[in-house]
Amino acid sequence: MLAYLRKMTKKEIFWPLLIFIIALVLRLHNSSELFFWNIDEDRFALTAKRILIDHRPVLIGYSLPRDIYLGPIFPYILSFWYFLVGMNPFGLPVIAAILTAITAVLVFFVGKTIFESKRIGTIASLLYAFSSLAVVYSKVLTELTIAPIIALLTYLILYQNLKSKKPVNLIWLWVVLIVAVQNEGSSFSLLVLVAAVWLIYRFKIPIRKLAFLLIMMVGSHISLLIFDLRHNFFLTKSFVGFFSGGVSGQVPLLAFENLTKSFEIFPNTLARFLLISGEKSISGQILPCADLITQRESAISGTSFFFAVIILLFFITSIFLKKKRAYGQQIIFIHFAVMLIGIFLFNVFMGDWFFEWILVIFLPGFSLMIAYFFKKISENIRYGNLLTFTILGVLMFANLKSIYLTKDAFGLAAKAEATEKALREVDKKPFFLDSIGSCFAQGYNYLFWYFGNFPTHSYSDDQFTPTYYPRSTNKKPSLGAVMVNPSKEESEEFKTRYNFYKQKAKKIERVGAIEILIVELN
C-alpha cells in the first residue's frame, strides 16, 4: 500500500485526499458533544489508566458475552491512543475521526483493487464518507473503530492470493488475523472468512510456514495461559461453562425466529446505512435499550428497506448467475455468508443478541455492495449514469442533513461538564458517587478521576473492582454526588431513588438533561 502511494501522481491522489478531508470534517463536527461516553468508555479509560498511570499491565483482554475472554492486544492499542492524548478524553474524538476517515480512504483503495473498478471504489468511498450510520460509529473509540480497517486489509490480502493463485503476504495476513481474534466478537468472522477462502480455492501452505504461523497465533495468546494459571483456571472454567450451559433458553436451537432475525439484521442495517432512522442523537443511535432499539427499527422507511433488500438480492443472485465474477464480489459474498451463519449460531447459545454493532465490521462490505449495484445500473440501464448520480446526490444530502441535526444530551461534553459542576461542590472532600437512569447513567468514574477527585464509593464498584480500581475499605461518606440521567420513560425504582436523593439534596445543578444532586445523608 505504501509503495503504491509513493507511485501515485498528483491527479491520482486528488480523490483519496478529497475523501479523507470530507470524511474527517463530517466526523469532527461537534466532536466532543457527540462523542459517545458510556460504560465501555469508562472501562476502556480505566484500563488505560491502569496500564499507563498505575503501571499494572493486563494479561487478558475484554470478554465476549458469557465470559469468554480474548487476548490483551486491544487494551494496549487503546492505551496507546490514551498515551497520545495524555489521558485527556477530549482528544479521543480526534483520534476516532482520523481513524474512521482513513477507513473511508481504504474503502476507495480496496474497492478499486478487489473489484478492479475505480467506479466501485469511488462510489463506495463516497457512501462510507457521507453515511450518517458510519458517522455515528465514528463517535466511539473502541474495538469497533478498527474492525472495518481489519476487514478491509483482510479483503485486500485475500484478493492478492486469489489474483496470484498462490499464498502471498501470509505473515501480514496472519498479523491482521491475530489482531482480529483479540479485538471483538464479530472480528472472528475474518478468521472464518480466510479459512473458507482457503478451503474453497484449495491453497496449499508449506508445513514449515504453517507451523510458524500457528506458533505466532499461539504465542500471541500466551498471556491468557499465564493468567489462567495464576487465577485457578478461571478462563478455562468460563470457556467450559459457556458450552456446558447448553443453548440459550430464550431462543430454541434452529428456532424460526432466530433464523428470521439473523436475516433481518442485514437489510435493517443496510437501510440505516443508506438513510439513518430513529432519534437524532448518538446515544440514542448506539445504546441497546429496548425503547431506543424499537424506535430505531420502527422508523426505518419502507423505501430504504425495500432498496436494501433489492441491493442484497441483486448482489447475491449475481454471484450464482454470472460465470465470471470479480474476486472482490466473491470475497464480500463469502464474508456476508460467514456473518449470517455466525450470527445465527451465536444466538443459538446467546439468544436475542441481534445488536446492530455486530455489523459495523461489515459496513465497508455494504458500501461495496451498493457501489456494485450502482455500477451495474449505470452500465445496463438507459440514463443509468443520471439515475445513479441523482440517487447518490439525494442520499448524500439526506445524510448530511442528519449529521448536522444530530445532538447528544448524554455525550462526553455533557457528562464532563456535569462532572466538573459536581466536583466544584464536593471540592476535595471524600464523597460517594451514584448515577441513576435506566439507559444513560454510565460513564462517570473516569471523568471524576480525570478532573481531580475519585469517589471513595461508586455505583459501579460491584462491576469494576478490583479489575479497574481497588474497592474502598473506609466507611461510606455522607456527602454524595448523584448524577441523574433520565430516559423519556423511567421505572418506579428510578422514581423512588430520585425522590429519596432529591429530599436529601443540599445543592442542585443541571447540565442540559443531566441533573446533579449534591446530597448529605445522615
C-alpha positions as CSV (number, residue, x, y, z in Angstrom):
1,M,0.0,0.0,0.0
2,L,2.8,2.5,0.9
3,A,4.7,1.6,-2.2
4,Y,1.6,2.2,-4.3
5,L,1.0,5.6,-2.6
6,R,4.6,6.7,-3.4
7,K,3.9,6.0,-7.1
8,M,0.7,8.0,-7.3
9,T,0.6,11.1,-9.4
10,K,-1.0,14.4,-8.1
11,K,-4.1,13.6,-10.2
12,E,-4.4,10.1,-8.7
13,I,-4.0,11.3,-5.1
14,F,-6.7,14.0,-5.5
15,W,-9.7,11.7,-4.9
16,P,-8.5,9.8,-1.8
17,L,-7.3,13.1,-0.3
18,L,-10.7,14.7,-1.0
19,I,-12.5,11.7,0.5
20,F,-10.3,11.9,3.6
21,I,-11.0,15.6,4.1
22,I,-14.7,15.2,3.6
23,A,-14.9,12.2,6.0
24,L,-12.7,14.0,8.6
25,V,-14.7,17.2,8.5
26,L,-18.0,15.3,8.9
27,R,-16.6,13.3,11.8
28,L,-15.1,16.3,13.6
29,H,-18.4,18.2,13.6
30,N,-19.3,18.8,17.3
31,S,-16.8,16.0,18.1
32,S,-16.8,16.4,21.9
33,E,-20.6,17.0,22.3
34,L,-21.4,14.0,20.1
35,F,-18.7,11.6,21.3
36,F,-20.3,8.5,22.8
37,W,-19.5,8.0,26.5
38,N,-21.0,5.2,28.5
39,I,-20.0,2.0,30.4
40,D,-17.5,0.6,27.9
41,E,-15.7,4.0,27.6
42,D,-15.4,4.1,31.4
43,R,-13.9,0.6,31.4
44,F,-11.6,1.4,28.5
45,A,-10.4,4.6,30.1
46,L,-9.8,3.0,33.4
47,T,-7.9,0.2,31.6
48,A,-5.6,2.8,30.0
49,K,-5.2,4.4,33.5
50,R,-4.2,1.0,35.0
51,I,-1.6,0.4,32.3
52,L,-0.2,3.9,31.8
53,I,-0.6,5.6,35.2
54,D,-0.8,2.7,37.7
55,H,1.8,0.7,35.7
56,R,-0.3,-2.5,36.1
57,P,-0.1,-4.5,32.9
58,V,-3.0,-6.6,31.8
59,L,-2.8,-10.3,30.8
60,I,-6.2,-10.6,29.2
61,G,-8.4,-8.5,27.1
62,Y,-12.1,-7.8,27.3
63,S,-14.8,-10.6,27.3
64,L,-17.4,-11.7,24.9
65,P,-20.9,-12.3,26.3
66,R,-20.9,-15.1,28.9
67,D,-17.3,-14.5,30.0
68,I,-15.3,-15.7,27.0
69,Y,-12.1,-13.7,27.3
70,L,-9.9,-12.5,24.5
71,G,-6.2,-11.8,24.3
72,P,-4.8,-8.4,25.5
73,I,-3.8,-6.8,22.2
74,F,-6.7,-4.3,22.1
75,P,-6.2,-2.9,25.6
76,Y,-2.6,-2.0,24.6
77,I,-3.8,-0.4,21.3
78,L,-6.3,1.5,23.4
79,S,-3.6,2.6,25.9
80,F,-1.5,3.9,23.0
81,W,-4.4,6.2,22.0
82,Y,-4.7,7.5,25.5
83,F,-0.9,8.0,25.7
84,L,-1.1,10.1,22.5
85,V,-3.7,12.4,24.1
86,G,-2.2,12.5,27.6
87,M,-5.2,10.7,29.2
88,N,-7.4,13.6,28.1
89,P,-10.8,12.2,27.0
90,F,-11.3,15.3,24.8
91,G,-8.5,14.1,22.5
92,L,-10.2,10.8,21.8
93,P,-12.8,12.2,19.3
94,V,-10.0,13.5,17.1
95,I,-8.2,10.1,17.0
96,A,-11.6,8.4,16.2
97,A,-12.3,10.9,13.5
98,I,-8.8,10.4,11.9
99,L,-9.0,6.6,12.0
100,T,-12.5,6.4,10.5
101,A,-11.6,9.0,7.8
102,I,-8.7,6.7,6.9
103,T,-11.2,3.9,6.7
104,A,-13.2,5.8,4.1
105,V,-10.0,6.2,2.0
106,L,-9.2,2.5,2.5
107,V,-12.7,1.7,1.1
108,F,-11.7,3.5,-2.1
109,F,-8.3,1.8,-2.5
110,V,-9.6,-1.7,-1.5
111,G,-12.8,-1.4,-3.5
112,K,-11.0,-0.2,-6.6
113,T,-8.4,-3.0,-6.2
114,I,-10.5,-6.1,-5.4
115,F,-13.4,-5.3,-7.8
116,E,-10.9,-4.0,-10.4
117,S,-13.1,-1.0,-10.9
118,K,-12.3,2.6,-10.0
119,R,-16.0,3.5,-10.2
120,I,-16.9,0.9,-7.4
121,G,-14.1,2.3,-5.2
122,T,-15.2,5.9,-5.8
123,I,-18.9,5.3,-5.1
124,A,-18.2,3.1,-2.1
125,S,-15.9,5.6,-0.5
126,L,-18.4,8.4,-1.1
127,L,-21.2,6.4,0.6
128,Y,-18.9,5.5,3.5
129,A,-17.8,9.1,4.0
130,F,-21.3,10.5,4.0
131,S,-23.3,7.7,5.7
132,S,-24.8,9.0,8.9
133,L,-24.6,5.5,10.4
134,A,-20.8,5.3,9.6
135,V,-20.5,8.8,11.2
136,V,-22.5,7.6,14.3
137,Y,-20.0,4.7,14.8
138,S,-17.1,7.1,14.3
139,K,-18.2,8.7,17.6
140,V,-16.7,5.8,19.6
141,L,-13.1,4.8,20.1
142,T,-13.4,1.1,20.7
143,E,-12.8,-2.2,19.0
144,L,-15.5,-1.2,16.5
145,T,-13.2,1.7,15.4
146,I,-10.6,-0.7,14.0
147,A,-12.9,-3.6,12.9
148,P,-13.6,-2.1,9.5
149,I,-9.9,-1.4,8.9
150,I,-9.0,-5.0,9.8
151,A,-11.8,-6.3,7.5
152,L,-10.6,-4.1,4.5
153,L,-7.0,-5.3,5.0
154,T,-8.2,-8.9,5.1
155,Y,-10.1,-8.4,1.8
156,L,-7.1,-6.9,0.1
157,I,-4.7,-9.7,1.1
158,L,-7.2,-12.3,0.1
159,Y,-7.6,-10.7,-3.3
160,Q,-3.8,-10.8,-3.7
161,N,-3.9,-14.5,-3.0
162,L,-6.7,-15.2,-5.4
163,K,-5.2,-13.0,-8.1
164,S,-1.8,-14.7,-7.9
165,K,-3.4,-18.1,-7.4
166,K,-1.0,-18.9,-4.6
167,P,-0.5,-17.9,-1.0
168,V,1.2,-14.5,-0.7
169,N,1.7,-12.0,2.2
170,L,0.9,-14.7,4.7
171,I,2.8,-13.0,7.5
172,W,0.8,-9.8,7.1
173,L,-2.4,-11.7,6.8
174,W,-1.6,-13.6,10.0
175,V,-0.8,-10.4,11.9
176,V,-4.2,-8.9,10.8
177,L,-5.9,-12.1,12.0
178,I,-4.1,-12.1,15.3
179,V,-5.4,-8.6,15.9
180,A,-8.9,-9.6,14.7
181,V,-9.3,-12.6,17.2
182,Q,-8.2,-10.3,20.1
183,N,-10.4,-7.4,19.0
184,E,-14.2,-8.3,19.5
185,G,-16.7,-11.0,18.6
186,S,-17.6,-10.0,15.0
187,S,-13.9,-9.8,14.1
188,F,-13.7,-13.6,14.4
189,S,-15.6,-13.7,11.1
190,L,-12.4,-12.7,9.4
191,L,-10.6,-15.8,10.6
192,V,-13.5,-18.0,9.3
193,L,-13.5,-15.9,6.0
194,V,-9.9,-16.7,5.4
195,A,-10.4,-20.4,6.3
196,A,-13.4,-20.6,3.9
197,V,-11.4,-19.0,1.1
198,W,-8.5,-21.4,1.7
199,L,-10.8,-24.4,1.6
200,I,-12.8,-23.2,-1.5
201,Y,-9.8,-22.4,-3.6
202,R,-7.5,-25.1,-2.1
203,F,-4.5,-23.0,-1.4
204,K,-1.6,-25.1,-0.1
205,I,0.8,-23.8,2.6
206,P,4.2,-25.4,3.2
207,I,4.2,-27.3,6.5
208,R,7.1,-25.3,7.9
209,K,5.4,-22.0,7.2
210,L,2.1,-23.2,8.5
211,A,3.8,-24.3,11.7
212,F,5.4,-20.9,12.1
213,L,2.0,-19.2,11.6
214,L,0.4,-21.4,14.2
215,I,3.3,-20.6,16.7
216,M,2.6,-16.9,16.0
217,M,-1.1,-17.3,16.9
218,V,-0.5,-19.4,20.0
219,G,2.3,-17.2,21.1
220,S,0.1,-14.1,20.9
221,H,-2.2,-15.8,23.4
222,I,0.4,-17.0,25.9
223,S,-0.6,-14.3,28.4
224,L,-4.0,-16.0,28.7
225,L,-2.3,-19.1,29.9
226,I,-0.3,-17.2,32.4
227,F,-3.5,-15.5,33.7
228,D,-5.3,-18.9,33.9
229,L,-2.5,-20.5,35.9
230,R,-2.4,-17.5,38.3
231,H,-6.2,-17.4,38.8
232,N,-7.2,-21.0,39.4
233,F,-8.1,-21.7,35.8
234,F,-10.7,-19.0,35.7
235,L,-10.6,-18.7,31.9
236,T,-10.8,-22.5,31.3
237,K,-13.8,-22.7,33.7
238,S,-15.6,-19.8,31.9
239,F,-15.0,-21.4,28.5
240,V,-16.3,-24.8,29.6
241,G,-19.2,-23.2,31.3
242,F,-20.2,-21.4,28.1
243,F,-20.7,-24.7,26.2
244,S,-21.8,-26.9,29.1
245,G,-24.6,-24.5,29.8
246,G,-26.3,-25.6,26.6
247,V,-28.2,-23.5,24.2
248,S,-29.9,-20.3,25.2
249,G,-33.2,-20.7,27.0
250,Q,-34.6,-17.7,25.1
251,V,-34.3,-18.9,21.5
252,P,-34.5,-22.7,20.9
253,L,-32.0,-24.3,18.6
254,L,-32.8,-23.7,14.9
255,A,-35.8,-21.6,16.0
256,F,-37.6,-19.9,13.1
257,E,-37.5,-16.5,15.0
258,N,-33.7,-16.8,15.4
259,L,-33.3,-17.5,11.7
260,T,-35.6,-14.7,10.7
261,K,-33.8,-12.2,12.9
262,S,-30.4,-13.3,11.5
263,F,-31.6,-12.4,8.0
264,E,-33.4,-9.2,9.0
265,I,-30.5,-7.6,10.7
266,F,-28.7,-7.3,7.3
267,P,-31.4,-5.3,5.4
268,N,-32.2,-3.3,8.5
269,T,-28.6,-2.2,8.9
270,L,-28.1,-1.6,5.2
271,A,-31.3,0.5,5.1
272,R,-29.9,2.6,8.0
273,F,-26.5,2.8,6.3
274,L,-28.3,4.4,3.4
275,L,-30.6,6.6,5.4
276,I,-30.4,6.6,9.2
277,S,-33.6,6.3,11.3
278,G,-34.6,6.9,14.9
279,E,-33.6,9.5,17.4
280,K,-31.2,12.3,16.3
281,S,-28.7,11.6,19.0
282,I,-25.5,9.5,19.1
283,S,-26.5,7.8,22.4
284,G,-30.0,7.2,21.0
285,Q,-28.5,5.5,17.9
286,I,-26.0,3.3,19.7
287,L,-27.3,2.2,23.1
288,P,-29.1,-1.2,23.3
289,C,-32.0,0.0,25.5
290,A,-35.3,-1.7,24.3
291,D,-37.2,1.6,23.7
292,L,-34.3,3.0,21.6
293,I,-34.0,-0.2,19.5
294,T,-37.7,-0.2,18.9
295,Q,-37.6,3.5,17.9
296,R,-34.7,2.9,15.5
297,E,-36.2,-0.1,13.8
298,S,-39.8,1.1,13.6
299,A,-38.6,4.4,12.0
300,I,-36.8,2.6,9.1
301,S,-38.6,3.9,6.0
302,G,-40.3,1.3,3.7
303,T,-38.4,2.8,0.7
304,S,-35.0,2.4,2.4
305,F,-35.8,-1.2,3.5
306,F,-37.1,-2.1,0.0
307,F,-34.0,-0.6,-1.6
308,A,-31.7,-2.5,0.8
309,V,-33.4,-5.8,0.1
310,I,-33.1,-5.2,-3.7
311,I,-29.4,-4.5,-3.3
312,L,-28.8,-7.6,-1.3
313,L,-30.8,-9.9,-3.6
314,F,-29.1,-8.4,-6.7
315,F,-25.6,-8.9,-5.2
316,I,-26.3,-12.5,-4.0
317,T,-28.1,-13.6,-7.2
318,S,-25.4,-12.2,-9.4
319,I,-22.9,-14.4,-7.6
320,F,-24.8,-17.5,-8.8
321,L,-25.9,-16.3,-12.2
322,K,-22.7,-14.8,-13.5
323,K,-20.0,-17.2,-14.8
324,K,-17.2,-14.6,-14.5
325,R,-17.2,-12.9,-11.0
326,A,-14.8,-10.3,-9.7
327,Y,-12.7,-11.6,-6.8
328,G,-14.0,-8.8,-4.7
329,Q,-17.5,-9.9,-5.2
330,Q,-16.6,-13.4,-4.1
331,I,-14.8,-12.2,-1.0
332,I,-17.6,-9.9,0.1
333,F,-20.2,-12.6,-0.5
334,I,-18.3,-15.2,1.5
335,H,-17.9,-12.7,4.3
336,F,-21.6,-12.0,4.2
337,A,-22.4,-15.7,4.4
338,V,-20.0,-16.2,7.3
339,M,-21.6,-13.3,9.2
340,L,-25.1,-14.6,8.6
341,I,-24.3,-18.1,9.7
342,G,-22.2,-16.8,12.6
343,I,-25.0,-14.5,13.9
344,F,-27.4,-17.4,13.7
345,L,-25.1,-19.9,15.6
346,F,-24.1,-17.2,18.1
347,N,-27.7,-16.7,19.0
348,V,-28.3,-20.4,19.4
349,F,-26.1,-20.0,22.5
350,M,-26.8,-16.4,23.5
351,G,-30.5,-15.8,22.5
352,D,-31.7,-12.5,21.1
353,W,-28.2,-10.9,20.6
354,F,-29.0,-9.0,17.4
355,F,-27.4,-5.7,18.0
356,E,-26.5,-3.5,15.1
357,W,-22.9,-3.0,16.2
358,I,-22.3,-6.7,15.2
359,L,-22.3,-5.5,11.6
360,V,-20.1,-2.4,12.0
361,I,-17.2,-4.6,10.7
362,F,-19.3,-5.2,7.5
363,L,-20.1,-1.5,6.8
364,P,-17.3,-1.4,4.2
365,G,-18.9,-4.6,2.7
366,F,-22.3,-2.8,2.5
367,S,-20.7,0.2,0.8
368,L,-19.1,-2.1,-1.8
369,M,-22.3,-4.0,-2.4
370,I,-24.2,-0.7,-3.0
371,A,-21.4,0.5,-5.3
372,Y,-21.5,-2.7,-7.3
373,F,-25.3,-2.3,-7.7
374,F,-25.0,1.3,-8.9
375,K,-22.2,0.3,-11.3
376,K,-24.4,-2.3,-13.0
377,I,-27.3,0.1,-13.2
378,S,-25.1,2.8,-14.9
379,E,-23.8,0.2,-17.4
380,N,-27.1,-1.6,-18.2
381,I,-29.9,0.9,-18.0
382,R,-30.6,3.8,-20.3
383,Y,-29.7,7.0,-18.4
384,G,-28.2,4.8,-15.8
385,N,-25.5,7.3,-15.0
386,L,-28.0,10.1,-14.5
387,L,-30.1,7.8,-12.2
388,T,-27.0,6.8,-10.2
389,F,-25.8,10.4,-9.7
390,T,-29.3,11.5,-8.8
391,I,-29.8,8.8,-6.1
392,L,-26.3,9.3,-4.7
393,G,-26.9,13.1,-4.6
394,V,-30.2,12.6,-2.7
395,L,-28.6,10.1,-0.3
396,M,-25.6,12.4,0.4
397,F,-27.8,15.4,1.0
398,A,-30.1,13.5,3.3
399,N,-27.2,12.0,5.3
400,L,-25.5,15.4,5.5
401,K,-28.7,16.9,6.9
402,S,-29.0,14.1,9.5
403,I,-25.3,14.6,10.6
404,Y,-25.8,18.3,11.2
405,L,-29.1,17.8,13.1
406,T,-27.7,15.2,15.5
407,K,-27.2,16.3,19.1
408,D,-26.4,14.3,22.3
409,A,-27.5,15.3,25.8
410,F,-25.5,12.4,27.3
411,G,-22.3,12.6,25.3
412,L,-18.8,13.2,26.5
413,A,-19.1,17.0,26.7
414,A,-22.3,17.0,28.7
415,K,-21.1,14.3,31.2
416,A,-17.7,16.1,31.6
417,E,-19.4,19.4,32.3
418,A,-21.8,17.7,34.8
419,T,-18.7,16.1,36.5
420,E,-16.9,19.4,36.8
421,K,-20.0,21.0,38.4
422,A,-20.3,18.2,40.9
423,L,-16.6,18.5,41.8
424,R,-16.9,22.2,42.4
425,E,-19.4,21.4,45.1
426,V,-17.7,18.5,46.8
427,D,-14.2,20.0,46.3
428,K,-11.5,17.7,47.7
429,K,-13.7,16.1,50.4
430,P,-14.4,12.4,50.4
431,F,-17.7,11.6,48.7
432,F,-19.7,8.7,47.2
433,L,-20.9,8.7,43.6
434,D,-24.2,7.4,42.4
435,S,-25.7,7.6,38.9
436,I,-29.3,6.8,38.2
437,G,-31.2,6.2,35.0
438,S,-32.2,3.2,33.0
439,C,-30.2,3.9,29.9
440,F,-27.8,6.8,30.1
441,A,-26.4,6.5,33.6
442,Q,-22.9,5.0,33.0
443,G,-19.6,6.6,32.2
444,Y,-18.7,8.9,35.1
445,N,-15.9,7.2,37.1
446,Y,-13.0,8.0,34.8
447,L,-14.2,11.6,34.4
448,F,-14.2,12.1,38.2
449,W,-10.7,10.7,38.3
450,Y,-9.5,12.9,35.4
451,F,-11.0,16.1,36.8
452,G,-9.3,15.5,40.2
453,N,-11.3,13.7,42.8
454,F,-12.2,10.0,42.5
455,P,-15.1,8.9,44.8
456,T,-14.4,6.6,47.7
457,H,-17.5,4.6,46.8
458,S,-19.2,4.4,43.4
459,Y,-22.3,3.0,41.8
460,S,-20.1,0.7,39.7
461,D,-18.0,-0.8,42.5
462,D,-19.5,-4.3,42.1
463,Q,-18.7,-4.3,38.4
464,F,-15.4,-2.6,38.3
465,T,-13.5,-3.7,41.4
466,P,-10.8,-4.9,41.8
467,T,-10.0,-5.1,38.0
468,Y,-10.1,-1.3,37.3
469,Y,-9.7,0.2,40.8
470,P,-9.5,-1.2,44.4
471,R,-12.6,-1.3,46.5
472,S,-12.5,1.2,49.4
473,T,-12.4,-0.3,52.9
474,N,-13.3,3.0,54.5
475,K,-16.7,3.9,55.8
476,K,-19.0,5.3,53.1
477,P,-19.1,9.1,53.5
478,S,-22.3,11.0,54.0
479,L,-21.5,13.5,51.2
480,G,-22.5,12.3,47.8
481,A,-22.8,13.4,44.2
482,V,-25.8,11.9,42.4
483,M,-25.9,12.1,38.6
484,V,-29.5,11.9,37.3
485,N,-29.7,10.7,33.7
486,P,-33.4,10.3,32.8
487,S,-34.9,8.5,29.8
488,K,-38.2,9.5,28.4
489,E,-39.9,6.7,30.3
490,E,-38.4,5.6,33.6
491,S,-39.1,2.8,36.1
492,E,-40.7,3.1,39.5
493,E,-37.4,2.2,41.1
494,F,-35.8,5.2,39.4
495,K,-38.5,7.5,40.6
496,T,-38.2,6.2,44.2
497,R,-34.4,6.6,44.2
498,Y,-34.7,10.1,42.6
499,N,-37.2,11.3,45.1
500,F,-35.1,10.0,48.0
501,Y,-32.0,11.8,46.8
502,K,-34.0,14.9,46.0
503,Q,-35.1,15.2,49.6
504,K,-31.5,14.9,50.8
505,A,-30.1,17.4,48.2
506,K,-28.4,20.5,49.6
507,K,-27.5,21.7,46.1
508,I,-29.0,21.0,42.7
509,E,-27.3,21.8,39.4
510,R,-28.2,21.0,35.8
511,V,-26.3,20.4,32.5
512,G,-29.0,20.0,29.8
513,A,-30.8,16.8,30.5
514,I,-28.4,15.8,33.3
515,E,-29.3,16.8,36.9
516,I,-26.6,16.9,39.6
517,L,-27.7,16.4,43.2
518,I,-25.2,17.1,45.9
519,V,-26.6,15.2,48.8
520,E,-25.9,14.8,52.5
521,L,-27.0,11.5,54.0
522,N,-27.4,11.4,57.8
